[in-house]
Amino acid sequence: MSGIGLILDIAVTHLTSKLKQTSIAALGVMFGIGTYIIMMSFMTGLNLLLDGLVLNRTPHVQIYNRTDPSEIQPVEKYGIYQDDVHVIHSIKPKSRLDRIHNALPLLTDLRNDIKVNGATPQTTCKVFYLAGTNNLNGIINGVEVDEEMRLFNFKEYIVEGDAHSLIKRKNSVLLGAGVAKKLSLSVGDRVQVLSTSGVTYTLNIGGIFQSGLAEVDDVQSYVNLTMAQQILGVGSNYISRIHVKLNDIDQAVPMSQTIEDLYDVKALDILTANAQFDTGSDIRTLISYAVSITLLIVAGFGIYNILNMLIYEKMDDIAILKATGFSGNDIMLIFIIQALVIGLVGGILGVSLGYGVSVIIDNIPFVTEAVPTIDTYPINYDPMFYFTGVGFAIVCTFLAGYLPALKARKIDPVDIIRGK
Amino acid sequence: MSVILETKNINKYFYEPVEFHVLKNISIRLNTGEFVSIMGKSGCGKSTLLYILSTMDTQYEGDLFIDGENMSHLDNSELARIRNEKIGFVFQFHYLLPEFSVLKNVMLPALKLGRESEAIIKAKALDKLEMLGVASQAYNKASSISGGQKQRVSIARALINDPKIIMGDEPTGNLDSKNAENVFNILKKLSVEQNMSLLIVTHDLDFANKTDRIIEMGDGVIIK
């Protein structure tokens, strides 16, 4: 036993003979890393939940017709006035249809595209919900409910009843929770709606829909696509929006550009549609990192402090070891090994603590009107945090051990002995 | 008669708190097998000289030869190897590593040297402990034995690598007369029986008088 084996033996003896001190040092590391993991899991879990609230139900590309003024006015096309200044008053937008032109072939094209996960047609009609003498403004969306469920987690927002009822019965409706509350209706009841063309339809309530966004729940309901077309009194090719979900969200911008280039429609990508949301999400992420870096730095200083104490207490031993022929590098190695062992043990304990508390938080009930899809606090079990935690514990304890160990390496044993 | 240790014009200064010329042109010579003591009043620089001779203090001017090799230009890890292999050191206060067993304390320098297998080193260490009369404490923790025993164990440790020279900084300084006598006899025996060179700093006149030669120091110079 010589060289590294001997060094290791001395390091381990130091650690085990002062078990209490070693444990406290390791506990310091453990709490630092544990807190880091808990905070990160919880904060990013919450972020992901909020992101998911928007991203899961927001189509990557929305296709619709938009009414806006023509960019090129007829006078500009007229050759002889080309060089003149055009002054036109009261430009009116060109009248356009609500529906998407040639929607069915477009839909087929999209569904055949390999970049597209799925595309769903929607027909939107404005209606009044009739309640006695009151008329409530409302919007009814005609959807293909199976595809909506598959692509946009539609089922998560049905808080009562069954989304499939739209398929089973043609005149079934999934009523917005706000509407249901205002009209005192529940599943199984009937609701009358008045279309803009003046026809009244009676719909069976197959389920209650709650998105968590009050302004949506107060007006919106869902029916089958053909039912919506019937309310509007139009044919089966009348589709007012197409929602596209892509396999890769990063393709949303180029894809919407391509669609606009190929077809006479407006295509809105998710990044443009949710620009504000994106900013909020970025800032939340920034805060998470700021907090976690702070936590790690605080933990790092704690680790440094404890190890520093540990080494200064061993100054006499350093003198003896040096006097009996151990070199400065040997001494340094002894303390670095001790630091790394403390870091590793503390890191592993910290990961266990972090995971344990995360699981507990994950099981604490968290019921809120705004987010009907969850019932416990959100936790993000990203392995990244665990690797970062252990990695940081090791790097940090290495540095915390290295700096005083460097001093221990340099010191003349005689300085310690004379100090007596 | 061969020379084991020799110094040529060693000068040493302290700079804190004020500049102080602590050792002035020290030139001494120690032959193989000699048992020499260094005496002098407190503050005369005898311990400082011993630390320089033991290679632990490297801040000095002049030349130091141990076993014919000049120490003045070696770096710290080379000096550590020299201490490990050629010098046995006995301190006044700094005895043993408290966390380790008595046996392990004795074995450590030999394990570091790595010249022999662990089993042989262990047998040798037990042998040395036996010679110094502390074999019964071999498996006890170093922190649990008495002061006199600790000093004898540290002598055993100094001997483990069969060094060329043993240096002691008041090895009997805080022992009672019976234990001091005991330690002296052990050192004397080493000198006589194993032809070992010894250089001991002491305050104890009785101790010094029994050695082969006394180097007397005063105010940083050798008086005689």
Contacts between the chains, C-beta under 8 A, distances in Angstrom:
chain1	res1	chain2	res2	distance
A	1	B	111	5.6
A	1	B	118	5.0
A	2	B	111	5.9
A	2	B	112	6.8
A	2	B	113	7.6
A	2	B	114	3.1
A	3	B	114	6.8
A	6	B	108	7.6
A	6	B	111	4.9
A	6	B	112	6.2
A	6	B	114	8.0
A	10	B	108	7.7
A	13	B	99	5.4
A	13	B	100	6.0
A	13	B	104	7.9
A	14	B	99	6.1
A	17	B	98	7.9
A	17	B	99	3.6
A	18	B	99	7.4
A	316	B	94	6.0
A	317	B	97	5.3
A	317	B	98	8.0
A	317	B	99	8.0
A	319	B	94	5.8
A	320	B	91	7.9
A	320	B	94	5.4
A	320	B	95	7.9
A	320	B	96	7.3
A	320	B	97	6.0
A	321	B	97	7.5
A	321	B	108	7.7
A	322	B	56	7.1
A	322	B	80	6.8
A	322	B	83	7.9
A	323	B	54	7.4
A	323	B	56	6.0
A	323	B	83	6.6
A	323	B	89	5.1
A	323	B	91	7.4
A	323	B	94	7.5
A	324	B	83	6.9
A	324	B	84	6.7
A	324	B	89	6.9
A	324	B	108	6.6
A	324	B	109	4.4
A	324	B	112	7.4
A	324	B	157	6.7
A	325	B	80	5.4
A	325	B	81	6.7
A	325	B	83	4.6
A	325	B	84	2.3
A	325	B	85	7.0
A	325	B	109	5.3
A	325	B	112	5.5
A	325	B	113	6.9
A	325	B	161	7.8
A	326	B	80	6.3
A	326	B	84	7.5
A	326	B	112	5.8
A	327	B	76	6.5
A	327	B	77	4.0
A	327	B	80	3.8
A	327	B	81	7.3
A	328	B	76	5.3
A	328	B	77	6.7
A	328	B	80	7.3
A	329	B	77	6.4
A	330	B	80	7.7
A	330	B	112	7.4
A	412	B	56	6.4
A	412	B	57	6.1
A	412	B	58	6.7
A	412	B	59	7.5
A	413	B	56	4.9
A	414	B	51	4.3
A	414	B	56	4.6
A	414	B	57	4.4
A	417	B	51	7.4
A	417	B	56	7.7
A	417	B	91	6.7
A	417	B	93	7.7
A	417	B	94	5.9
A	417	B	169	7.9
A	418	B	47	7.6
A	418	B	51	7.6
A	420	B	93	5.1
A	420	B	94	7.4
